[in-house]
Amino acid sequence: MKVVNKGSLAALCLFSALSWADNVPQPASAPEQVSSQQNTAPQPPTVDDLLQAMDEASRTLNYEISYIVIRQNSIETVRFRHALDNDTRTLAHLVHLSGPPREVIQRGDEVSYFEPGVEPFTIATNRMVSSLPPIMSADIYELAHSYDFIPMGRDREAGVPCSVVRIAPKDGRRYSYLIWVDEKSKLIMRADLLDRDGELLEQFRVVSHVVNPLIIDLMRGLDEVTLPQALIIPQKPSTDMGWQVTWLPHGFESIAGNRHRLLNSDRPVESQLYSDGLFSFSIYVADADNYTIREQMVRQGRRTLHSHEVQGREISVVGDIPPSTAKLIAESISFEPVAQGSQ
């Protein structure tokens, strides 16, 4: 793996059933009536219906899954429990079962993180950052503008029959997923992250699962746990960054921006986070210095870093996108002044 010089901006960047019909005997003299009843028979669920059911199951069922995540040089074993308290408040608990102790606890609109070497902290949000497939919490309707949902048949995974669906980008500028959805519970049993050549980048695979309404009795114990107080993040005024992105893959939107100084450096850096609901990436812009590398590309699994220098500034794009896409985004950044009142 390529070594990134200490002090450069690049150092900061290196972190988803068969239908049936009654057979009602009909008089031989009434074929029109038979045809009419056949036309009103229940139809098989569409792929969109399946993904919507998957989204609802992930959010509303009381369940426990034990799964593994296989990456290029590592395997994680994880247990995740989810329940709804009084059908409204989410309780969730994710625990890494190997290596240093790590866990995440969600109680309603607050999520607490416990990591080795880091002071525990809580963030006011209803979304957990974890190794679970992002399709589990994505907006299926919004994704349909940028992705095709392609049925791939049926298979068996984690001991249950599953419907297999490919989630493929319409523009070919991002990665795709192949997911296995339990035909009964509608929970994801497996998710393969694939690059544009179909090569496996990362795999989420359930090894055991339980759906049981009594899980809520166990999860209510989380209310007895003392958690860190939620961090208060000051709201910063929205100001122009002094640069703009002139090209993005369809569906990606800016969801956050920030100005701060690099760690162990006085260099200020401006950043913007973009997401299409399934994948995300960040753009970092800072003044170039003696540590700046004129151009570099690093890819490790799903994560890509592209960095180059232009007009005395260092631009870095890092995230879950293909290297060629990261390069196009970086090269589209313009430092032309933005007219007042325009975006």
Secondary structure, DSSP 8 states (H G I E B T S, - for coil): -----TTSHHHHH--------------TT-HHHHHHHHHTS-----HHHHHHHHHHHHHH--EEEEEEEE-SS-EEEEEEEEEEETTTEEEEEEEE-SSS--EEEEETTEEEEE-TTS--EEEE-S---SSS-GGGGS-HHHHTTTEEEEEEEEEEETTEEEEEEEEEESSSSS-EEEEEEETTT--EEEEEEE-TTS-EEEEEEEEEEEE-TTHHHHHGGGGGS----B-----------S-EE----TT-EEEEEEEEE-TTS--EEEEEEEE-SS-EEEEEEEE--TT--SEEEEEETTEEEEEEEETTEEEEEEESS-HHHHHHHHHTEE-S---TT--
